[in-house]
Every structure is written in structure tokens, then in C-alpha cells.
Amino acid sequence: MQQNTSVVLDETSKLATNPAGSRTTADYTNMGISTSGDAVTMYHYVKIDGTLTAASPRIYLLGNNSEYVLLSLLNQEISVDVDYSTLPCGENGAFYLSEMAATGGSGGSAAAGYGYCDAQCPSGACCNEMDILEANEMATAMTPHPCKASTCDSGGCGYNPYASGQHSFWAPGGTVDTSKPFTVTTQFAASGGTLSQITRSYIQNGKQISGGGTITSCGSTSTTGGLPGIGQALGSGMVLVMSIWNDPSQDMAWLDAGSDGPCASGAGSPSTIESQYPNTHVIFSNIRYGDIGSTTKS
């Protein structure tokens, strides 16, 4: 069943000219965001008064009731069409889930983009985080980050094809050809009501591609909640988050360099990206979720 949803900017969006809750189309344009049908395009850099500026937007899926859409994905799957063809080393087009409150929380409303939390505990706001996709053209990872209260697995239990030895799996011209659009499907299988595994597959040019990875455990159940904790959050409902960003502290090397990817040291520095890839952007479209096996049917 098709749903009527929209996206809302995070309340901290720095290039918006109007306060959270009264954003105009121009604010979204200033933040590098545009929509067309079921597709959203997010640019990292925008030109304002002729000057290239980092927007690095983050948005949330919002329902027509002015609350965040809570995706209940335990024993379900989610699929999304993606285009990472302009994201170089060091860039991250992220598509993930956060255990945010549907209403946005005490700081402000969901309709104004309030309530963000994740397993890195920004400003002390800790919550379960499921990174479905953190990726650029050269590397990708899917990573559950369970939390129990304020004790979170900030490093998570990720699966990165390159790190697992599949050096030509995710690459321009690779098994998943990242120079072209493709579909990503992530399944959250449960047994007895408990999350038992997370599995990834792809479709490109009408061809099903397996081997994208499976995660069956994630740290200490007693300390951070482990995979069952992520499953509980998935069952209760999590908010879909989309963002594009780069990493001045580590150049995103944890994602795409060394044993995690083919990118050379320093290739992902924000200054290099800004000077050589000012047009970098990601496109997410055709988001579907439902019973396992249902979202990839024609």
C-alpha cells in the first residue's frame, strides 16, 4: 500500500534561514535537498551567493499526521533504490534507523525535526541505531549499534564486503556496480519473536545478487542489549534517517580505507572532496517495506 509521506530537516540545519518548524522550500534548497516523486536527492555542497558551502543535510521520514513514521521491521524487510555514483572516497550517504520518539520528544516536535538520537549519544541522546547503509562508490557497511539505556555499542557489529575479503563485490564495475543505480534489500529475520539475523541482498539490471552479508550476533546482550536489543527496537518501531556527510577527524577511513576499503590514505579528506567532487550527492528512491520476500516483487 502506497503511503503519503514527506521528509523533514533536522532542527539543527545550519543553512536554513527560517527557524525549525517554519521551513520553506528555499531552506531545503539551501540544504541541498530536492524531491521528485518517490526520490530524494541530497547534495553535500551547495552554492550560496556564489560560495560553495557544506550543507551536509540530515532528514527524517515524516507521516501526514506530523509525526515521524515508525517502521516496525522485526521479521520484515526494507528495500531502497540508491545511486552512489558521485560519492568518492571519504563521503558517506547514510540510510539508517534511529529509535527516536514519534512525536520528536520534549525539545520540540517531529514536524520541526527535533528528537534525534543514536548510539554515539549526541548531546547525551543515546538510543538504538541500525545503520542499514553507510556507503560511497568504493565501500559500504551495514551495522547494528545496540543500546541498553545509555550504554551503547558505538562501534557496532558491522558487515563490510571489502573487509570480509570481497574486494570486487561493491565497486565501480564490480559485482554490485556502484557506478549505476541498484536496489538494496535488508531483511531482519526473527525466531520466536527475537531478531536472529540481518541479511543483505541486491538487485541490479534485473539480476538478484546475494552474498551481501549476514549478521547473527552483536556484542553483549547483558551490557548493550546485543542483537535481541536491536530486534526489540525494530519491533517497537524506528525512525528512518537519511544523510550525507564526510569526516574531518578520520577521513571516513573506518569505512573505505585500509582493511575496510581501497581508498588511499588522505583520499577522503573533506578538503579533497570539496575541491575535486563539489557535485557529490546521493539519491534514495522507491522505499518499500513489508513481509520478507515482498518488497522486491515486480
BAMI-743668 format. One record per residue (C-alpha): residue number from 1; x, y, z. Coordinates in nm, 4 decimals. Each point is the difference from the previous one (the first is absolute). Layout:
REM BAMI-743668
{pt NUM; {X; Y; Z}}
...
***
This chain:
REM BAMI-743668
{pt 1; {0.0000; 0.0000; 0.0000}}
{pt 2; {0.1430; 0.3357; -0.1024}}
{pt 3; {0.0424; 0.2510; 0.2805}}
{pt 4; {-0.0103; 0.3779; -0.0113}}
{pt 5; {0.3173; 0.1069; 0.1806}}
{pt 6; {0.2449; 0.2875; -0.0082}}
{pt 7; {0.3440; 0.0812; 0.1350}}
{pt 8; {0.0929; 0.2529; 0.2638}}
{pt 9; {0.3358; 0.1670; 0.0648}}
{pt 10; {0.1766; -0.0494; 0.3296}}
{pt 11; {-0.0652; 0.2989; 0.2234}}
{pt 12; {0.3710; 0.0903; 0.0141}}
{pt 13; {0.0273; 0.0513; -0.3784}}
{pt 14; {0.2481; 0.2817; -0.0131}}
{pt 15; {-0.0712; 0.1477; -0.3448}}
{pt 16; {-0.3750; 0.0324; 0.0459}}
{pt 17; {-0.1084; 0.3633; 0.0273}}
{pt 18; {-0.3226; -0.0618; 0.1894}}
{pt 19; {-0.0343; -0.1546; 0.3457}}
{pt 20; {-0.0843; -0.3667; 0.0403}}
{pt 21; {-0.3718; -0.0483; -0.0482}}
{pt 22; {-0.0377; 0.2714; -0.2637}}
{pt 23; {0.2363; -0.1247; -0.2704}}
{pt 24; {-0.0686; 0.1022; -0.3593}}
{pt 25; {0.0918; -0.1654; -0.3291}}
{pt 26; {0.2977; 0.2349; -0.0130}}
{pt 27; {0.1314; -0.1427; 0.3282}}
{pt 28; {-0.0004; -0.3493; -0.1475}}
{pt 29; {0.1687; 0.1290; -0.3160}}
{pt 30; {0.2651; 0.1759; 0.2090}}
{pt 31; {0.0629; -0.3312; 0.1765}}
{pt 32; {0.0472; -0.1848; -0.3300}}
{pt 33; {-0.3281; -0.1949; 0.0111}}
{pt 34; {-0.2478; -0.0532; -0.2798}}
{pt 35; {-0.2777; -0.2509; -0.0583}}
{pt 36; {-0.1661; -0.1380; -0.3113}}
{pt 37; {-0.2733; -0.2598; 0.0343}}
{pt 38; {0.1359; -0.2721; 0.2301}}
{pt 39; {0.3634; 0.1168; -0.0302}}
{pt 40; {0.1999; 0.2284; 0.2252}}
{pt 41; {0.3334; 0.1457; -0.1103}}
{pt 42; {0.2471; 0.1286; 0.2585}}
{pt 43; {0.3049; 0.2115; -0.0903}}
{pt 44; {0.2856; 0.0431; 0.2422}}
{pt 45; {0.1077; 0.3379; -0.1430}}
{pt 46; {-0.2153; 0.2890; -0.1161}}
{pt 47; {0.0712; 0.3441; -0.1423}}
{pt 48; {-0.1310; 0.2899; 0.2007}}
{pt 49; {0.0657; 0.3467; -0.1427}}
{pt 50; {0.2593; -0.1615; -0.2280}}
{pt 51; {0.1931; -0.1631; 0.2836}}
{pt 52; {0.0239; -0.3795; 0.0282}}
{pt 53; {-0.1158; -0.0963; 0.3483}}
{pt 54; {-0.0330; -0.3311; 0.1833}}
{pt 55; {-0.3666; -0.0728; 0.0677}}
{pt 56; {0.0331; -0.3660; 0.1084}}
{pt 57; {-0.3768; -0.0430; 0.0504}}
{pt 58; {-0.1787; -0.2537; 0.2210}}
{pt 59; {-0.3698; -0.0734; -0.0465}}
{pt 60; {-0.2693; -0.2203; 0.1533}}
{pt 61; {-0.3039; -0.1748; -0.1436}}
{pt 62; {-0.3133; 0.1811; 0.1136}}
{pt 63; {-0.3594; -0.1230; -0.0181}}
{pt 64; {-0.3052; 0.2047; -0.0941}}
{pt 65; {-0.0884; 0.0171; 0.3723}}
{pt 66; {0.3078; 0.2226; 0.0605}}
{pt 67; {0.1739; -0.2807; 0.1909}}
{pt 68; {0.2968; -0.2063; -0.1057}}
{pt 69; {-0.0893; -0.3216; -0.1796}}
{pt 70; {0.0910; -0.2907; 0.2276}}
{pt 71; {0.1191; -0.2944; -0.2088}}
{pt 72; {-0.0662; -0.3290; 0.1812}}
{pt 73; {0.2425; -0.2294; -0.1810}}
{pt 74; {0.0431; -0.3015; 0.2290}}
{pt 75; {-0.0436; -0.3058; -0.2243}}
{pt 76; {-0.0456; 0.2437; -0.2899}}
{pt 77; {0.2162; 0.1451; -0.2769}}
{pt 78; {0.0687; 0.3395; -0.1491}}
{pt 79; {0.1117; 0.0792; -0.3543}}
{pt 80; {0.1255; 0.3225; -0.1515}}
{pt 81; {0.1364; 0.1006; -0.3394}}
{pt 82; {0.3271; 0.1896; 0.0305}}
{pt 83; {0.2430; 0.1929; -0.2175}}
{pt 84; {0.3472; 0.0399; 0.1509}}
{pt 85; {0.1762; 0.0730; -0.3288}}
{pt 86; {0.1212; 0.3492; 0.1007}}
{pt 87; {0.1163; -0.0855; 0.3539}}
{pt 88; {0.3820; -0.0243; 0.0148}}
{pt 89; {0.2309; -0.1322; 0.2704}}
{pt 90; {-0.0777; 0.1693; 0.3310}}
{pt 91; {-0.3633; 0.0766; -0.0751}}
{pt 92; {-0.2886; -0.1806; 0.1729}}
{pt 93; {-0.3556; -0.0262; -0.1274}}
{pt 94; {-0.1750; -0.1453; 0.3044}}
{pt 95; {-0.3389; -0.1732; 0.0136}}
{pt 96; {-0.0759; -0.1187; 0.3505}}
{pt 97; {-0.2423; -0.0425; 0.2893}}
{pt 98; {-0.0077; 0.1823; 0.3332}}
{pt 99; {-0.2143; -0.0800; 0.3039}}
{pt 100; {-0.1348; 0.3546; 0.0147}}
{pt 101; {-0.3353; 0.0916; 0.1490}}
{pt 102; {-0.2757; 0.0332; -0.2592}}
{pt 103; {-0.0973; 0.3415; 0.1365}}
{pt 104; {0.3552; 0.1379; 0.0048}}
{pt 105; {0.0325; 0.0143; 0.3776}}
{pt 106; {0.0028; 0.2708; 0.2632}}
{pt 107; {0.2356; 0.2315; -0.1917}}
{pt 108; {-0.2427; 0.0587; -0.2851}}
{pt 109; {-0.2299; -0.1641; -0.2494}}
{pt 110; {0.0755; -0.2563; -0.2692}}
{pt 111; {-0.1456; 0.2408; -0.2566}}
{pt 112; {0.2841; 0.2379; 0.0912}}
{pt 113; {0.2689; -0.2696; -0.0196}}
{pt 114; {0.0658; -0.0466; 0.3731}}
{pt 115; {0.0922; -0.3073; 0.2013}}
{pt 116; {0.3065; -0.1457; -0.1693}}
{pt 117; {0.1924; -0.2701; 0.1859}}
{pt 118; {0.2391; -0.2795; -0.0895}}
{pt 119; {0.2552; -0.2368; 0.1512}}
{pt 120; {0.2708; 0.2698; 0.0010}}
{pt 121; {-0.2141; 0.1850; 0.2581}}
{pt 122; {0.0060; 0.3488; -0.1568}}
{pt 123; {-0.0559; 0.2549; 0.2769}}
{pt 124; {-0.0730; -0.2927; 0.2302}}
{pt 125; {-0.2865; -0.1325; -0.2151}}
{pt 126; {0.0671; -0.3756; -0.0114}}
{pt 127; {-0.2169; -0.2494; -0.1857}}
{pt 128; {0.0092; -0.3111; -0.2160}}
{pt 129; {0.1302; 0.0622; -0.3507}}
{pt 130; {-0.0114; -0.2325; -0.2995}}
{pt 131; {0.2244; 0.1152; -0.2830}}
{pt 132; {-0.1568; -0.1655; -0.3026}}
{pt 133; {0.2370; 0.1746; -0.2403}}
{pt 134; {0.3087; 0.2066; 0.0578}}
{pt 135; {0.1596; 0.0202; -0.3392}}
{pt 136; {0.1723; 0.1732; -0.2848}}
{pt 137; {0.0992; -0.1266; -0.3448}}
{pt 138; {0.2984; -0.1925; 0.1423}}
{pt 139; {-0.1220; -0.1680; 0.3208}}
{pt 140; {-0.3019; -0.0748; 0.2156}}
{pt 141; {-0.0937; -0.1285; 0.3445}}
{pt 142; {-0.3203; -0.1033; 0.1759}}
{pt 143; {0.0304; 0.0268; 0.3768}}
{pt 144; {-0.2311; -0.0565; 0.2959}}
{pt 145; {0.0843; 0.2215; 0.3006}}
{pt 146; {-0.1999; -0.1314; 0.2978}}
{pt 147; {-0.0550; 0.2022; 0.3165}}
{pt 148; {-0.1236; -0.0860; 0.3466}}
{pt 149; {-0.0967; 0.3308; 0.1623}}
{pt 150; {0.3087; 0.2216; -0.0500}}
{pt 151; {0.2431; -0.2889; -0.0539}}
{pt 152; {0.0425; -0.0325; -0.3751}}
{pt 153; {0.2156; -0.2017; -0.2366}}
{pt 154; {0.1356; 0.3047; -0.1798}}
{pt 155; {0.2276; -0.2087; -0.2239}}
{pt 156; {-0.2747; -0.2431; -0.0874}}
{pt 157; {0.0187; -0.3388; -0.1667}}
{pt 158; {0.0281; 0.0885; -0.3648}}
{pt 159; {0.0294; -0.1978; -0.3199}}
{pt 160; {0.2193; 0.1538; -0.2697}}
{pt 161; {0.0448; -0.2106; -0.3170}}
{pt 162; {0.3517; 0.1343; -0.0654}}
{pt 163; {0.1101; -0.0741; 0.3568}}
{pt 164; {-0.1329; -0.3556; -0.0388}}
{pt 165; {0.2251; -0.0560; -0.3021}}
{pt 166; {-0.2501; 0.0829; -0.2764}}
{pt 167; {0.2134; 0.2717; -0.1552}}
{pt 168; {-0.1894; 0.0190; -0.3296}}
{pt 169; {-0.3514; -0.0497; 0.1385}}
{pt 170; {-0.0924; 0.3671; 0.0593}}
{pt 171; {0.1884; 0.2171; -0.2499}}
{pt 172; {-0.0346; 0.1886; -0.3273}}
{pt 173; {-0.0313; -0.2849; -0.2486}}
{pt 174; {-0.0197; -0.2513; 0.2857}}
{pt 175; {-0.2489; -0.2747; 0.0806}}
{pt 176; {-0.2146; 0.2845; 0.1305}}
{pt 177; {0.0941; 0.2688; -0.2526}}
{pt 178; {-0.0080; 0.3168; 0.2077}}
{pt 179; {0.0401; 0.2207; -0.3072}}
{pt 180; {-0.3667; -0.0739; -0.0727}}
{pt 181; {-0.3236; -0.0100; 0.2055}}
{pt 182; {-0.1072; -0.3210; 0.1745}}
{pt 183; {-0.2396; -0.1328; 0.2631}}
{pt 184; {0.1058; -0.0866; 0.3550}}
{pt 185; {-0.2106; -0.2410; 0.2076}}
{pt 186; {0.0601; -0.0587; 0.3712}}
{pt 187; {-0.1851; -0.2742; 0.1876}}
{pt 188; {-0.0443; -0.0186; 0.3781}}
{pt 189; {-0.0911; -0.3660; 0.0602}}
{pt 190; {-0.1385; -0.0964; 0.3404}}
{pt 191; {-0.0395; -0.3293; 0.1826}}
{pt 192; {-0.2461; -0.0232; 0.2874}}
{pt 193; {-0.0416; 0.3774; -0.0065}}
{pt 194; {0.3749; 0.0643; 0.0357}}
{pt 195; {0.2195; 0.1423; -0.2758}}
{pt 196; {0.2179; -0.2866; -0.1232}}
{pt 197; {0.1799; 0.1431; -0.3027}}
{pt 198; {0.0344; 0.2975; -0.2308}}
{pt 199; {0.0556; -0.0853; -0.3665}}
{pt 200; {0.0855; 0.2132; -0.3018}}
{pt 201; {-0.0632; -0.0542; -0.3713}}
{pt 202; {-0.0147; 0.2151; -0.3123}}
{pt 203; {-0.1731; 0.0255; -0.3361}}
{pt 204; {0.1638; 0.1689; -0.2977}}
{pt 205; {-0.1033; -0.0133; -0.3647}}
{pt 206; {-0.2700; -0.2503; 0.0962}}
{pt 207; {0.2534; -0.2390; 0.1524}}
{pt 208; {-0.0165; -0.1143; 0.3631}}
{pt 209; {0.3389; 0.0262; 0.1752}}
{pt 210; {0.0526; -0.1898; 0.3235}}
{pt 211; {0.3101; -0.0081; 0.2185}}
{pt 212; {-0.0513; 0.3471; 0.1418}}
{pt 213; {0.0539; -0.1261; 0.3534}}
{pt 214; {-0.1748; -0.1443; 0.3035}}
{pt 215; {0.0257; 0.1115; 0.3641}}
{pt 216; {-0.1034; -0.2510; 0.2684}}
{pt 217; {0.1365; 0.1566; 0.3197}}
{pt 218; {0.0948; 0.3390; 0.1361}}
{pt 219; {0.1932; 0.0290; 0.3240}}
{pt 220; {-0.1227; -0.0515; 0.3532}}
{pt 221; {-0.3735; -0.0493; 0.0527}}
{pt 222; {0.0375; 0.0836; 0.3684}}
{pt 223; {0.2062; 0.3163; -0.0531}}
{pt 224; {-0.1402; 0.1697; -0.3103}}
{pt 225; {-0.2929; -0.2224; -0.0933}}
{pt 226; {0.1750; -0.1731; -0.2891}}
{pt 227; {-0.1906; -0.1122; -0.3064}}
{pt 228; {-0.3157; -0.0728; 0.2069}}
{pt 229; {0.0052; 0.3634; 0.1152}}
{pt 230; {0.0058; 0.1251; -0.3582}}
{pt 231; {-0.2829; -0.2421; -0.0694}}
{pt 232; {-0.2089; 0.1471; 0.2802}}
{pt 233; {0.0531; 0.3486; -0.1423}}
{pt 234; {-0.0908; -0.1220; -0.3480}}
{pt 235; {-0.3161; -0.1582; 0.1397}}
{pt 236; {-0.1018; 0.3185; 0.1804}}
{pt 237; {0.0684; 0.2165; -0.3046}}
{pt 238; {0.2964; 0.2133; -0.1074}}
{pt 239; {0.0287; 0.3226; -0.1969}}
{pt 240; {0.1562; 0.0013; -0.3470}}
{pt 241; {0.2915; 0.2434; -0.0289}}
{pt 242; {0.1872; 0.1038; -0.3152}}
{pt 243; {0.3149; 0.2115; -0.0108}}
{pt 244; {0.3122; 0.0846; -0.1965}}
{pt 245; {0.3202; 0.0925; 0.1806}}
{pt 246; {0.3785; -0.0245; 0.0110}}
{pt 247; {0.2427; -0.0438; 0.2841}}
{pt 248; {0.2625; 0.2636; 0.0874}}
{pt 249; {0.1339; -0.2049; 0.2925}}
{pt 250; {0.0633; -0.3315; -0.1791}}
{pt 251; {-0.0627; 0.0667; -0.3727}}
{pt 252; {-0.2571; -0.2865; 0.0161}}
{pt 253; {0.2939; -0.2450; 0.0013}}
{pt 254; {-0.1987; -0.2320; 0.2302}}
{pt 255; {-0.2399; -0.0519; -0.2921}}
{pt 256; {0.2111; -0.0027; -0.3150}}
{pt 257; {0.3765; -0.0143; 0.0650}}
{pt 258; {0.2569; -0.2475; 0.1285}}
{pt 259; {-0.1615; -0.3390; 0.0630}}
{pt 260; {-0.3466; 0.1535; -0.0476}}
{pt 261; {0.0331; 0.1315; -0.3539}}
{pt 262; {0.2267; 0.0896; -0.2916}}
{pt 263; {0.0306; 0.3738; 0.0700}}
{pt 264; {0.3486; 0.1410; 0.0485}}
{pt 265; {0.0964; 0.1770; 0.3185}}
{pt 266; {-0.1231; 0.3599; -0.0116}}
{pt 267; {-0.2157; -0.0553; -0.3101}}
{pt 268; {-0.3122; 0.0603; 0.2046}}
{pt 269; {0.0950; 0.3299; 0.1581}}
{pt 270; {-0.2836; 0.2561; -0.0110}}
{pt 271; {0.2261; 0.2537; -0.1711}}
{pt 272; {0.0761; -0.2486; -0.2789}}
{pt 273; {-0.3680; -0.0839; -0.0436}}
{pt 274; {-0.1020; 0.3671; -0.0086}}
{pt 275; {0.2635; 0.0927; -0.2582}}
{pt 276; {-0.0277; -0.3064; -0.2249}}
{pt 277; {-0.3582; -0.1232; 0.0502}}
{pt 278; {-0.2160; 0.3059; 0.0794}}
{pt 279; {-0.2985; -0.1648; -0.1727}}
{pt 280; {-0.0021; -0.3049; 0.2285}}
{pt 281; {-0.3537; -0.1099; 0.0818}}
{pt 282; {-0.2083; -0.3071; 0.0766}}
{pt 283; {-0.3447; -0.1011; -0.1248}}
{pt 284; {-0.2357; -0.2220; 0.2009}}
{pt 285; {-0.3252; -0.1069; -0.1646}}
{pt 286; {-0.2801; -0.2563; -0.0111}}
{pt 287; {0.0142; -0.0881; 0.3718}}
{pt 288; {-0.2053; -0.3115; 0.0775}}
{pt 289; {-0.0435; -0.2063; 0.3146}}
{pt 290; {-0.2099; -0.3007; 0.0960}}
{pt 291; {0.0063; -0.3760; 0.0425}}
{pt 292; {0.3219; -0.1793; -0.0884}}
{pt 293; {0.0024; -0.0673; -0.3725}}
{pt 294; {-0.2655; 0.2605; -0.0810}}
{pt 295; {0.1935; 0.3164; -0.0883}}
{pt 296; {0.1945; -0.1227; -0.3014}}
{pt 297; {-0.2946; -0.1417; -0.1932}}
{pt 298; {-0.0774; 0.1686; -0.3297}}
***
